[in-house]
């Protein structure tokens, strides 16, 4: 399945904007490859039903890719002086797909809030993940999740409101 979706996964890695600027293509490929290795290690934990179709597979791999990217940012941040300082993040800091990179402190703060959102409202989190991590349009997100576009917009709005409250300093 990785071979069949490789180009899509590289596109997703580039859209995440978490892989660097100067050698973005190379680092996007490296992110996909590292995700593949993580996927292989965890394959036995995934049920066949969760990997039943291309969209489900890409959704799972996209979330693993997010986890790999976050781990990379944590490692980079650990080596910097003053790396233990986290800036306050707001939902305004969430980039629209294609926006410039977030700095690592904001990214890690957002990751924590997104982890809490996933636990509290997994259906809202899925919309955020599809829009911001997979870079999908509202229509593509609706198709991937099997809901209508208005519901995607509603869940996104509610998720962003929840994140604004969660990220309030």
C-alpha positions in Angstrom: 0.0 0.0 0.0 2.9 2.3 0.6 4.1 1.9 -3.0 0.6 2.7 -4.3 0.3 5.9 -2.1 3.9 7.0 -2.1 3.4 10.1 -4.2 0.3 11.1 -2.1 2.3 10.6 1.1 5.2 12.8 -0.2 2.7 15.5 -1.1 1.2 15.3 2.4 4.7 15.5 3.9 5.5 18.6 1.9 2.1 20.2 2.9 2.7 19.6 6.5 5.6 22.1 6.4 7.2 20.4 9.3 10.1 19.0 7.3 12.3 22.0 6.6 12.7 24.7 3.9 15.9 24.4 2.1 15.8 20.7 1.1 12.1 20.2 1.4 11.8 17.5 -1.3 14.6 15.4 0.3 13.2 15.8 3.8 9.7 15.1 2.7 10.9 11.8 1.3 12.9 11.1 4.5 9.7 11.8 6.5 7.7 9.3 4.4 10.5 6.7 4.8 10.8 7.2 8.5 7.0 6.9 8.8 7.2 3.6 6.8 9.7 2.2 9.2 7.4 3.2 12.2 4.4 1.7 10.4 6.3 -1.6 9.8 7.1 -1.8 13.5 3.5 -1.2 14.5 1.8 -3.2 11.7 0.9 -6.1 14.0 -1.1 -3.7 16.2 -3.3 -2.5 13.3 -6.4 -4.5 12.4 -7.1 -5.4 8.8 -10.4 -3.4 9.0 -8.5 -0.2 9.8 -6.4 -0.7 6.6 -9.3 -1.9 4.5 -9.1 0.9 1.9 -6.8 3.5 0.5 -8.4 6.4 2.4 -8.3 4.6 5.7 -4.6 3.7 5.1 -3.6 7.2 4.2 -5.4 8.6 7.3 -3.5 6.2 9.6 -0.2 6.9 7.9 -0.8 10.7 8.0 -1.2 10.5 11.7 1.9 8.4 12.1 3.7 11.0 9.9 2.5 13.8 12.2 3.9 11.8 15.2 7.3 11.3 13.4 7.4 15.0 12.6 6.6 16.0 16.2 9.3 13.7 17.4 11.8 15.3 15.0 10.9 18.8 16.3 11.3 17.6 19.9 14.8 16.2 19.2 15.8 19.5 17.4 14.4 21.6 20.2 16.2 19.5 22.9 19.6 20.5 21.5 19.0 24.2 21.4 19.9 26.7 24.2 16.7 27.9 25.8 14.8 25.0 24.3 12.7 24.5 27.3 10.8 27.8 26.8 7.4 27.3 25.1 5.6 30.3 23.6 1.9 30.6 24.0 0.1 29.3 21.0 -3.3 30.4 19.6 -5.5 28.8 16.9 -4.5 31.8 14.8 -1.1 30.0 14.7 -2.6 27.1 12.8 -1.6 27.6 9.2 -3.9 27.2 6.3 -2.6 24.4 4.1 0.4 25.8 2.2 1.4 28.4 4.8 4.9 28.8 6.2 6.3 26.7 8.9 5.5 27.0 12.5 8.4 27.3 14.9 9.0 24.3 17.1 7.8 25.8 20.4 4.4 26.7 18.8 4.2 23.3 17.1 4.8 21.4 20.4 2.2 23.6 22.2 -0.3 22.9 19.4 0.5 19.2 19.5 -0.3 19.0 23.1 -3.6 20.8 22.6 -4.4 18.6 19.6 -3.7 15.5 21.6 -6.2 16.7 24.2 -8.7 17.5 21.4 -8.3 14.0 20.0 -9.2 12.5 23.4 -12.1 14.8 24.0 -13.6 15.0 20.5 -12.1 12.5 18.1 -14.5 13.5 15.3 -13.4 17.1 15.5 -9.8 16.1 15.6 -10.2 14.0 12.5 -11.4 17.1 10.5 -8.4 19.1 11.8 -6.0 16.4 11.0 -7.4 16.0 7.4 -7.3 19.8 6.8 -4.1 20.8 8.4 -1.9 17.7 8.4 -3.0 16.0 5.2 -3.7 19.3 3.5 -7.1 18.2 2.2 -9.8 20.6 1.0 -13.2 20.6 2.7 -14.6 18.4 -0.1 -11.7 15.9 0.1 -12.1 15.8 3.9 -15.8 15.2 3.6 -15.1 12.3 1.2 -12.4 10.8 3.3 -14.6 10.9 6.5 -17.8 9.9 4.8 -19.7 13.1 5.9 -21.0 16.1 4.0 -19.0 19.4 3.5 -21.3 21.3 5.9 -20.5 18.9 8.6 -16.8 19.2 7.9 -17.1 23.0 8.2 -19.1 22.7 11.4 -16.7 20.3 13.1 -13.7 22.5 12.0 -15.4 25.5 13.5 -16.1 23.7 16.8 -12.6 22.3 16.9 -11.0 25.7 16.5 -13.3 27.2 19.2 -12.3 24.3 21.5 -8.6 24.9 20.7 -8.9 28.7 21.3 -10.2 28.0 24.8 -7.5 25.3 25.4 -4.7 27.5 24.3 -5.7 30.6 26.1 -2.7 31.7 28.2 
